Amino acid sequence: MPETISVFLAPSVAVLLLLFYINLRVASPVLAIPIRWLRWILFALFMAQTNAQMALIDRPFWVVTMVVFLLWFLLESAFNWLKVSAISLSPMPLFPRYVVNTGGDEWPTQKRLLRMRDWLRNHHFAHVHALKAELGGGIWLRTSVYQNQDNTLRLHVLFVPQENGAITVCYSLATLTAGARRYVTDNLYIPFGGFYPESWYVQRTPWSRSLPGLVARHQVRLKNSGEAVLTWTISPIDDINQQQQHMEMINTEMGYLLPNAEREEFGKITAEGRFRIWKEAWLLDYLGIASRYS
């Protein structure tokens, strides 16, 4: 077994490095999933192979592999929990306030993103607003807002900055109906763990990175709802800031966030809320599954 694994490890590590290099440029949440699995498995096999060669522990190869595999799970779980706790204690807002982006840096000049903007123009989506929200430490989340021809579908194109300077693009589509419901279809991959208003019908599909596919999915949802759709009358910046404020209020009432008076001492997120984020982070990182919403 160890000899067979030795032949397998070298090309597998080369594949991992290649995938990692590619994802440094494209910042794809979908590509990041097999990278994480491959890194996890290879680490366990490498440590078991090292143990077999050096005879450190007198246990079968597969036993050492499974022990290291589980140890990785425990260590990453602890690290993720610390990250969630750090976010809770940090001044970073969970529901940041948006402002108009007048800096002229709204749309990145990468070819793949420029092609996506051309698609929007070709399918008669009109640009209505450029917004941004500060996440903390001088990091800004930039959002470009579009609407279709009859102003019934509002599209938020979010440019999520990465630590290595790459940009991940996400889409969020929203439509209001005559039944006072808000249908939202997005492909955000960031764990939320909180609660939405009862009138929101949210479907999150992190695996779907195609804008045309996401638009088609949203239109099917509206058709199946059987409800008449309304035109958007409120401006994007007023709507998003009102919704951010409403979301913070609801999540405080539901026990996801602590009351403002307790946040300086205990942080923003309750213990139950931190667990929900931790669990969803695992599901998103390794399975690409977001929490199910109505």
Secondary structure, 3 states (H helix, E strand, C coil): CHHHHHHHHHHHHHHHHHHHHHHHHHCCHHHHHHHHHHHHHHHHHHHHHHHHHHCCCCCCHHHHHHHHHHHHHHHHHHHHHHHHHHHHHCCCCCCCCEEECCCCCCCCCCHHHHHHHHHHHHCCCEEEEEEEEEEECCEEEEEEEEECCCCCCEEEEEEEECCCCCEEEEEEEEEEECCCCEEEEECCCCCCCCCCCCCEEEEECCCCCCHHHHHHHHHHHHHHHCCCECCCCCCHHHHHHHHHHHHHHHHHHCCCECCHHHHHHHCCECHHHHHHHHHHHHHHHHHCCCCCCC
